[in-house]
């Protein structure tokens, strides 16, 4: 299973970025999420989406970030608006699912993409 994240970069406060993550080599997915880790801090969940479309967000990003997924393409997106300096971190996509129909549920991580919000 491979997860390929993209879309990070540098932006000024108030700007927007859209992260994408493509999952390949996986049979079924039941959870997709975005996490982030700032320097000196623990990795934290930012947003998640499960089968059926239910979403959840960290309080710090509610109203600014939107997670979505394309089931046909096994992709998950994170639209980030009104970015703040405190959003600066490495963002990771996370997928939970089965590699094959007969394998147990497992968790997979993308390589991370840097988001820097600075004036």
C-alpha positions as CSV (number, residue, x, y, z in Angstrom):
1,X,0.0,0.0,0.0
2,X,1.3,3.4,-0.9
3,X,0.0,6.8,0.0
4,X,1.2,9.8,-2.0
5,X,0.5,13.2,-0.5
6,X,0.9,16.5,-2.3
7,X,-0.2,20.1,-2.2
8,X,1.9,21.5,0.6
9,X,3.8,24.7,0.4
10,X,4.2,28.2,1.8
11,X,1.4,30.7,2.1
12,X,0.7,33.9,3.9
13,X,-1.7,34.1,6.8
14,X,-5.3,34.1,5.5
15,X,-4.3,32.1,2.4
16,X,-5.5,28.7,1.3
17,X,-4.0,25.4,0.3
18,X,-5.4,22.1,-0.8
19,X,-3.7,18.9,0.1
20,X,-4.3,15.6,-1.8
21,X,-3.5,12.1,-1.0
22,X,-3.8,9.1,-3.3
23,X,-3.9,5.6,-1.9
24,X,-2.8,2.7,-4.2
25,X,-2.5,-1.1,-3.7
26,X,-5.3,-1.2,-1.2
27,X,-8.5,-3.4,-1.4
28,X,-10.9,-1.4,0.7
29,X,-10.8,1.7,2.9
30,X,-12.9,2.5,5.9
31,X,-11.2,5.6,7.3
32,X,-9.2,8.4,5.8
33,X,-7.7,11.2,7.8
34,X,-5.2,14.0,7.9
35,X,-2.8,14.5,10.8
36,X,-0.1,17.1,11.4
37,X,3.0,17.5,13.4
38,X,4.6,20.8,14.3
39,X,8.2,21.0,15.5
40,X,8.5,19.9,19.1
41,X,4.9,18.8,19.3
42,X,3.1,15.4,19.0
43,X,1.3,14.4,15.9
44,X,-2.4,15.3,16.1
45,X,-5.5,14.5,14.1
46,X,-6.7,17.4,12.0
47,X,-9.7,15.9,10.1
48,X,-11.1,12.5,9.3
49,X,-13.8,11.0,7.1
50,X,-15.3,7.5,7.3
51,X,-17.4,5.4,5.0
52,X,-20.7,7.0,4.6
53,X,-19.2,10.4,4.6
54,X,-19.2,11.4,8.3
55,X,-16.4,13.8,9.1
56,X,-14.7,15.1,12.2
57,X,-12.4,18.0,12.8
58,X,-10.0,19.2,15.4
59,X,-11.5,22.3,17.2
60,X,-8.6,24.4,16.0
61,X,-9.6,23.9,12.3
62,X,-13.4,23.8,12.4
63,X,-14.9,26.2,10.0
64,X,-11.6,26.7,8.1
65,X,-10.7,23.2,6.9
66,X,-12.8,20.8,4.9
67,X,-12.0,17.1,4.3
68,X,-13.4,15.2,1.4
69,X,-12.8,11.9,-0.4
70,X,-13.2,10.4,-3.9
71,X,-14.0,6.8,-3.3
72,X,-13.6,5.8,-7.0
73,X,-10.0,7.2,-7.0
74,X,-9.1,6.3,-3.4
75,X,-8.2,9.9,-2.8
76,X,-8.6,12.2,0.2
77,X,-8.4,15.9,0.1
78,X,-8.0,18.7,2.7
79,X,-9.0,22.1,1.7
80,X,-7.4,24.6,4.1
81,X,-8.7,28.2,4.2
82,X,-7.9,31.2,6.4
83,X,-4.6,29.6,7.3
84,X,-2.8,30.8,10.4
85,X,0.8,30.6,11.4
86,X,-0.1,28.0,14.0
87,X,-1.2,25.7,11.1
88,X,2.5,25.4,10.2
89,X,3.4,21.7,10.3
90,X,4.1,18.6,8.3
91,X,0.8,17.1,7.3
92,X,0.3,13.4,6.9
93,X,-2.5,11.4,5.4
94,X,-3.6,8.3,7.1
95,X,-5.7,5.5,5.7
96,X,-7.2,2.5,7.5
97,X,-8.4,-0.5,5.5
98,X,-7.6,-3.9,4.0
99,X,-4.8,-4.6,1.7
100,X,-6.6,-7.7,0.4
101,X,-10.1,-9.0,1.0
102,X,-8.7,-11.6,3.4
103,X,-6.2,-9.5,5.3
104,X,-7.1,-7.7,8.6
105,X,-7.6,-4.0,8.9
106,X,-4.4,-2.1,9.0
107,X,-3.2,1.5,9.1
108,X,-1.0,3.2,6.6
109,X,0.8,6.6,6.5
110,X,1.8,8.9,3.7
111,X,5.2,10.5,3.6
112,X,4.1,13.9,4.8
113,X,3.9,17.3,3.1
114,X,5.2,20.6,4.6
115,X,2.7,23.5,5.1
116,X,4.2,26.8,6.2
117,X,2.1,29.8,7.0
118,X,4.2,32.9,7.4
119,X,4.2,36.5,6.4
